[in-house]
């Protein structure tokens, strides 16, 4: 983790957090998890929500700081054949961007730059030829990404099924735990009947979606190996760098988005009745939408206000002039700001984070708790 600590010292703590989506999202999750747990309707629901938080945080931190360093080295040892020891500096070649793995010459230059930066020799690495090494590194990186999808999305997506099993074993009750203090056991059991009939199919559908996600790096591999220029593979090759990892271990925004969408589906598929399905879909949609899009919207608005009122230069006027950037011009990253602009930009970044946390943490549970009560009352009236 030396590079990560170097980045903190050279760019600042806020810049380090902002530029790493996994840590960024972890902080937002932390600030919304407390009110989400505290605002549960009863102890059984609170236990489930705490379990979801605990498992989610454990996986969130275990993956980049424990699991992926091990996986990287296994890939370098078994596929790339460059591994010498756990702490060898040559292991940093896993950080080479996908954009530098399209040709042997680009791969050679990238490795030489890393060798100069981390002070290791390229003599042994280059023995088998850079074209052979390029292909092996592509295979290694795609294998690591596939494993990360399987472990992270699979584990997070199964939390709902684990909670269902835990609650049923502890309470002997079926149905959505949030309703346990609102209705008798007979009613909550009845409201869960449809789920019991479709449970197997829902599990299979989640497994199928997870399988497709895990298999998707095959397209990245094929695009990079062929250095495709046109068509579907050409587009993947052009955007392959978006699937790189920061510091070789921290997932970026696009693969994180795909991972969370799969995990959200897994959680929703474990819903024990239609009310819990709506509850999960709203929490996932708002949580994912606000984080993956809301921060861009809020950040752009705050930056434009700052540039106009405080005469800063935070909006990135040199960005690509596509449709989205025309309406929501992006702000510059903190690492690209200097002086007064960086001070104000840092304040805006934390204001953005606070707004996201308040919106998701307190607003969403309040609305959903009312929805749950209304749904239960309607069911009582029908009985």
Legacy VTK file of the C-alpha trace (Angstrom):
# vtk DataFile Version 3.0
C-alpha trace
ASCII
DATASET POLYDATA
POINTS 383 float
0.000 0.000 0.000
3.012 2.325 -0.297
1.624 4.077 -3.366
-1.623 4.865 -1.550
0.202 6.515 1.327
2.400 8.430 -1.117
-0.717 9.764 -2.809
-2.092 10.963 0.532
1.073 12.874 1.338
1.372 14.454 -2.111
-2.245 15.165 -2.954
-4.043 15.468 0.353
-6.494 13.279 2.241
-9.652 14.682 0.577
-8.168 14.227 -2.892
-7.243 10.639 -2.037
-10.825 9.911 -0.915
-12.450 11.674 -3.871
-10.430 9.855 -6.531
-11.072 6.348 -5.155
-14.691 5.368 -5.671
-14.604 2.310 -3.384
-13.433 4.302 -0.356
-15.645 7.207 -1.366
-18.724 4.969 -1.405
-17.699 3.311 1.850
-17.774 6.681 3.613
-21.212 7.509 2.213
-22.461 4.070 3.228
-21.081 4.547 6.725
-22.936 7.814 7.185
-26.261 6.369 6.003
-26.016 2.969 7.693
-26.424 4.363 11.219
-29.832 6.020 10.606
-30.911 3.070 8.422
-30.335 0.698 11.361
-31.627 3.098 14.008
-34.873 3.764 12.111
-35.792 0.062 11.760
-39.349 -0.800 12.813
-38.479 -3.509 15.366
-35.528 -5.489 16.779
-35.817 -8.239 14.137
-35.576 -5.800 11.247
-32.815 -3.927 13.074
-30.833 -7.149 13.432
-31.191 -7.835 9.708
-30.103 -4.326 8.789
-27.123 -4.525 11.139
-26.203 -7.878 9.615
-26.348 -6.341 6.143
-24.139 -3.462 7.262
-21.636 -5.727 9.003
-21.313 -8.154 6.086
-21.231 -5.340 3.539
-18.496 -3.464 5.349
-16.478 -6.609 5.959
-16.551 -7.502 2.269
-16.004 -3.902 1.228
-12.746 -3.679 3.141
-11.646 -7.317 2.928
-11.782 -7.323 -0.865
-9.312 -4.518 -1.686
-7.005 -4.799 1.294
-6.842 -8.578 1.820
-8.503 -10.595 -0.932
-7.356 -8.719 -4.041
-3.670 -8.442 -3.084
-3.707 -12.239 -2.720
-5.662 -12.710 -5.944
-3.314 -10.393 -7.843
-0.313 -12.422 -6.777
-1.973 -15.727 -7.598
-2.736 -14.413 -11.082
0.815 -13.148 -11.536
2.151 -16.505 -10.348
-0.195 -18.874 -12.173
-0.885 -16.917 -15.376
1.744 -14.228 -15.955
4.596 -16.319 -14.459
6.277 -13.190 -13.051
5.776 -13.841 -9.328
8.855 -14.214 -7.112
7.561 -13.350 -3.657
4.668 -11.610 -1.937
6.464 -8.310 -1.387
8.512 -8.216 -4.595
8.284 -4.873 -6.357
7.759 -6.638 -9.697
4.202 -7.371 -8.550
3.379 -3.736 -9.324
3.049 -4.637 -13.012
-0.565 -5.593 -12.179
-1.153 -1.810 -12.072
-0.469 -1.389 -15.796
-3.503 0.216 -17.396
-5.489 -1.704 -19.994
-4.801 1.129 -22.446
-1.115 0.132 -22.319
-1.812 -3.552 -22.999
-2.979 -3.146 -26.595
0.478 -3.587 -28.142
3.794 -5.123 -27.091
5.595 -1.780 -27.451
3.091 0.008 -25.207
3.393 -2.805 -22.650
7.189 -2.592 -22.697
7.142 1.167 -22.149
4.616 0.861 -19.286
6.714 -1.810 -17.546
9.882 0.258 -17.934
8.122 3.265 -16.386
6.966 1.138 -13.450
10.458 -0.337 -13.068
11.903 3.149 -12.835
9.262 4.239 -10.355
9.503 1.206 -8.059
13.206 0.465 -8.612
13.103 -3.103 -9.938
14.821 -4.816 -12.849
12.982 -5.784 -16.034
15.566 -8.411 -16.983
13.669 -11.465 -15.738
10.273 -10.070 -16.711
11.358 -9.500 -20.306
12.842 -12.981 -20.849
9.725 -14.413 -22.494
9.134 -11.394 -24.736
6.782 -8.456 -24.284
4.077 -9.769 -26.620
3.853 -12.964 -24.572
3.892 -10.912 -21.362
1.194 -8.585 -22.714
-1.121 -11.515 -23.362
-0.451 -13.036 -19.954
-1.063 -9.729 -18.163
-4.381 -9.323 -19.989
-5.376 -12.821 -18.892
-4.268 -12.080 -15.337
-6.171 -8.792 -15.027
-9.345 -10.236 -16.532
-9.151 -13.235 -14.171
-8.797 -10.901 -11.181
-11.776 -8.817 -12.332
-13.921 -11.939 -12.819
-13.039 -13.165 -9.325
-13.813 -9.752 -7.829
-17.225 -9.736 -9.514
-17.946 -13.235 -8.197
-16.776 -12.607 -4.648
-18.078 -9.075 -4.130
-21.352 -9.111 -6.073
-22.067 -12.703 -5.059
-21.463 -12.135 -1.352
-23.373 -8.853 -1.179
-26.249 -10.222 -3.250
-26.694 -13.228 -0.936
-27.120 -11.107 2.208
-30.903 -11.060 1.817
-31.130 -14.854 1.686
-28.858 -15.135 4.709
-31.058 -12.703 6.673
-34.192 -14.617 5.689
-32.703 -17.841 7.020
-31.449 -16.175 10.210
-34.777 -14.490 11.022
-36.875 -17.578 10.319
-34.605 -19.700 12.508
-34.668 -17.180 15.375
-38.341 -16.163 15.317
-40.100 -19.024 13.536
-41.876 -16.422 11.401
-42.003 -15.970 7.663
-42.447 -12.699 5.817
-40.914 -9.238 5.957
-39.402 -8.636 9.408
-40.342 -4.931 9.360
-43.991 -5.983 9.668
-43.623 -8.231 12.724
-44.820 -5.616 15.214
-47.603 -4.440 12.888
-49.420 -7.723 12.206
-50.013 -11.193 13.629
-47.898 -14.155 12.522
-50.752 -15.572 10.470
-50.936 -12.415 8.341
-47.181 -12.057 7.770
-46.974 -15.761 6.886
-49.809 -15.367 4.400
-48.176 -12.315 2.809
-45.029 -14.429 2.254
-46.771 -17.299 0.420
-46.064 -15.959 -3.084
-42.372 -15.576 -2.276
-42.090 -19.186 -1.120
-43.470 -20.352 -4.464
-41.058 -18.230 -6.522
-38.006 -18.450 -4.241
-36.211 -21.113 -6.295
-36.728 -19.220 -9.551
-35.498 -15.985 -7.986
-32.328 -17.683 -6.742
-31.719 -19.112 -10.201
-32.239 -15.725 -11.844
-29.723 -14.108 -9.490
-27.231 -16.895 -10.188
-27.714 -16.355 -13.940
-27.127 -12.590 -13.728
-24.097 -13.120 -11.515
-22.764 -15.657 -14.015
-23.123 -13.190 -16.884
-21.286 -10.523 -14.890
-18.461 -12.910 -14.013
-18.155 -13.941 -17.668
-18.135 -10.353 -18.996
-14.325 -9.842 -18.694
-14.062 -12.317 -21.590
-15.065 -9.453 -23.913
-12.420 -7.147 -22.430
-9.839 -9.897 -22.890
-10.810 -10.498 -26.508
-10.865 -6.769 -27.319
-7.424 -6.169 -25.816
-5.775 -9.276 -27.260
-6.943 -8.343 -30.757
-6.474 -4.588 -30.227
-9.864 -4.148 -31.897
-10.501 -0.792 -33.557
-14.100 -1.050 -34.745
-17.422 -2.592 -33.830
-18.492 -3.831 -30.403
-15.012 -5.020 -29.425
-13.541 -1.740 -30.662
-15.740 0.207 -28.238
-14.728 -2.087 -25.401
-11.054 -1.687 -26.298
-11.440 2.095 -26.367
-12.993 2.105 -22.877
-10.978 -0.788 -21.398
-9.074 1.552 -19.051
-12.331 2.203 -17.175
-11.990 -1.332 -15.809
-8.541 -0.658 -14.312
-8.066 -0.688 -10.524
-6.672 2.278 -8.603
-3.371 1.143 -7.056
-4.139 -2.283 -8.521
-6.727 -3.022 -5.810
-9.475 -0.367 -5.679
-12.386 -0.855 -8.078
-13.367 2.138 -10.206
-16.803 3.609 -10.889
-17.969 1.547 -13.896
-17.104 -1.948 -12.584
-18.343 -0.850 -9.149
-21.654 0.179 -10.729
-22.015 -3.222 -12.451
-21.102 -5.016 -9.217
-23.648 -3.103 -7.146
-26.429 -3.491 -9.728
-25.947 -7.267 -9.594
-25.802 -7.225 -5.780
-28.921 -5.037 -5.569
-30.769 -7.542 -7.751
-29.693 -10.352 -5.443
-31.010 -8.519 -2.387
-34.289 -7.664 -4.137
-34.713 -11.271 -5.300
-34.738 -12.367 -1.640
-37.742 -10.157 -0.825
-40.340 -12.069 1.183
-43.373 -10.204 -0.100
-44.245 -7.346 -2.448
-43.773 -4.708 0.242
-40.218 -5.817 0.943
-39.597 -5.927 -2.802
-40.641 -2.270 -3.073
-38.578 -1.425 0.017
-35.445 -3.054 -1.445
-35.939 -1.576 -4.908
-36.389 1.951 -3.561
-33.385 1.712 -1.224
-31.208 0.245 -3.988
-32.396 2.641 -6.694
-32.049 5.741 -4.551
-28.807 4.576 -2.961
-27.203 3.613 -6.261
-28.691 6.485 -8.249
-27.730 9.166 -5.763
-24.212 7.830 -5.337
-23.435 7.035 -8.973
-25.301 10.024 -10.413
-26.386 12.287 -7.574
-22.841 13.191 -6.622
-22.200 14.296 -10.215
-25.343 16.444 -10.273
-24.787 18.010 -6.850
-21.068 18.467 -7.521
-21.718 20.197 -10.844
-24.334 22.524 -9.350
-22.104 23.474 -6.409
-19.122 24.052 -8.700
-21.109 26.298 -11.039
-22.433 28.343 -8.122
-18.908 28.664 -6.753
-17.453 29.751 -10.103
-20.164 32.353 -10.535
-20.361 33.702 -6.967
-16.851 33.142 -5.610
-15.016 33.568 -8.916
-13.329 30.154 -8.704
-12.350 27.945 -11.649
-13.638 24.545 -10.539
-15.784 23.623 -13.562
-13.780 21.644 -16.112
-14.212 23.691 -19.306
-11.879 21.393 -21.236
-14.041 18.289 -20.778
-15.478 16.327 -23.700
-18.418 18.219 -25.167
-20.951 15.390 -25.043
-24.674 15.656 -24.281
-24.363 15.080 -20.527
-21.448 17.479 -20.059
-23.357 20.166 -21.944
-26.063 20.204 -19.272
-23.973 19.051 -16.322
-20.397 20.218 -16.873
-18.136 18.175 -14.583
-16.000 19.734 -11.899
-12.250 19.261 -11.788
-10.814 16.665 -9.442
-9.255 18.010 -6.262
-5.836 16.725 -7.342
-6.029 19.114 -10.334
-6.901 22.199 -8.266
-4.489 24.596 -6.631
-4.554 27.310 -3.961
-7.887 28.956 -3.169
-9.730 26.811 -5.731
-8.564 23.637 -3.985
-9.622 24.912 -0.547
-13.101 25.801 -1.802
-13.295 22.641 -3.932
-12.493 20.505 -0.876
-15.271 22.214 1.109
-17.703 21.595 -1.750
-16.676 17.932 -1.944
-17.499 17.325 1.731
-20.726 19.362 1.386
-21.673 17.058 -1.475
-20.940 13.975 0.639
-22.997 15.347 3.544
-25.972 16.097 1.257
-25.902 12.568 -0.164
-25.745 11.044 3.312
-28.647 13.090 4.670
-30.831 12.411 1.643
-30.338 8.649 1.712
-29.820 8.065 5.439
-32.817 9.926 6.854
-35.161 10.681 3.954
-35.508 7.211 2.459
-36.242 5.245 5.693
-38.881 7.795 6.737
-40.783 7.386 3.474
-40.454 3.610 3.380
-41.584 3.069 6.973
-44.828 4.877 6.130
-45.241 2.740 3.003
-44.798 -0.482 5.018
-47.470 0.538 7.552
-49.918 1.456 4.791
-49.398 -1.873 2.994
-49.959 -3.847 6.209
-53.134 -1.893 7.006
-54.490 -2.635 3.535
-53.817 -6.352 4.044
-55.628 -6.275 7.393
-58.668 -4.699 5.801
-58.819 -7.421 3.155
-58.749 -10.222 5.746
LINES 1 384
383 0 1 2 3 4 5 6 7 8 9 10 11 12 13 14 15 16 17 18 19 20 21 22 23 24 25 26 27 28 29 30 31 32 33 34 35 36 37 38 39 40 41 42 43 44 45 46 47 48 49 50 51 52 53 54 55 56 57 58 59 60 61 62 63 64 65 66 67 68 69 70 71 72 73 74 75 76 77 78 79 80 81 82 83 84 85 86 87 88 89 90 91 92 93 94 95 96 97 98 99 100 101 102 103 104 105 106 107 108 109 110 111 112 113 114 115 116 117 118 119 120 121 122 123 124 125 126 127 128 129 130 131 132 133 134 135 136 137 138 139 140 141 142 143 144 145 146 147 148 149 150 151 152 153 154 155 156 157 158 159 160 161 162 163 164 165 166 167 168 169 170 171 172 173 174 175 176 177 178 179 180 181 182 183 184 185 186 187 188 189 190 191 192 193 194 195 196 197 198 199 200 201 202 203 204 205 206 207 208 209 210 211 212 213 214 215 216 217 218 219 220 221 222 223 224 225 226 227 228 229 230 231 232 233 234 235 236 237 238 239 240 241 242 243 244 245 246 247 248 249 250 251 252 253 254 255 256 257 258 259 260 261 262 263 264 265 266 267 268 269 270 271 272 273 274 275 276 277 278 279 280 281 282 283 284 285 286 287 288 289 290 291 292 293 294 295 296 297 298 299 300 301 302 303 304 305 306 307 308 309 310 311 312 313 314 315 316 317 318 319 320 321 322 323 324 325 326 327 328 329 330 331 332 333 334 335 336 337 338 339 340 341 342 343 344 345 346 347 348 349 350 351 352 353 354 355 356 357 358 359 360 361 362 363 364 365 366 367 368 369 370 371 372 373 374 375 376 377 378 379 380 381 382
